[in-house]
Amino acid sequence: MQVYINGEAQKLDEVRTVAGLVERLALNIRKVAIEINHAIVPRSLYDQTILCEGDKIEIVQFIGGG
């Protein structure tokens, strides 16, 4: 399946959910926000949110500083 992550085409094999994508990309779920097709996905729905061919995914990582 091909999706677009932060504007770049990516092929995802064996990844079907947002939770699977987070795991594959080794992201810390407490430090990211994920939007699919212009809709923010709540963390509580990562396991239930299915990715589809052509989805446009935006991932924003929060970085602390001081």
C-alpha positions in Angstrom: 0.0 0.0 0.0 1.3 3.5 -0.8 0.7 6.4 1.5 2.1 9.9 1.8 4.0 10.7 5.1 4.8 14.4 5.5 4.4 14.8 1.8 6.7 11.9 0.7 5.3 8.8 -1.0 6.1 5.7 1.1 5.2 2.1 0.6 3.9 0.3 3.7 3.9 -3.4 3.8 2.3 -5.2 6.7 1.3 -2.0 8.4 -2.5 -1.6 8.6 -3.1 0.7 11.6 -1.8 4.0 13.0 -0.4 2.0 15.9 1.5 -0.2 13.5 2.9 2.8 11.8 4.0 4.4 15.1 5.8 1.1 16.0 7.4 0.7 12.5 8.8 4.3 12.7 9.8 3.8 16.3 8.0 6.9 17.4 7.2 7.8 21.0 3.4 8.1 21.0 3.5 10.7 23.8 5.6 13.0 21.7 3.8 12.9 18.4 0.5 14.1 16.8 -0.8 12.3 13.8 -3.2 13.6 11.2 -4.7 11.5 8.4 -6.4 13.3 5.5 -6.6 16.6 7.4 -8.2 15.0 10.6 -6.2 14.5 13.8 -6.3 11.0 15.1 -6.7 10.8 18.9 -4.1 8.5 20.6 -6.9 6.4 22.0 -7.8 5.4 18.4 -4.4 4.5 17.1 -5.1 0.8 17.4 -8.5 1.1 15.6 -7.6 3.6 12.9 -7.0 1.7 9.6 -4.7 3.1 7.0 -5.8 3.1 3.4 -4.2 3.3 0.0 -3.3 7.0 -0.8 -3.8 8.3 2.7 -2.0 11.6 3.4 -0.4 11.3 6.9 1.2 14.2 8.7 3.4 13.4 11.7 4.5 16.2 14.1 7.0 15.4 16.8 7.1 17.5 19.9 10.6 18.5 21.0 11.3 19.9 24.5 13.9 22.5 25.1 14.7 25.2 27.6 
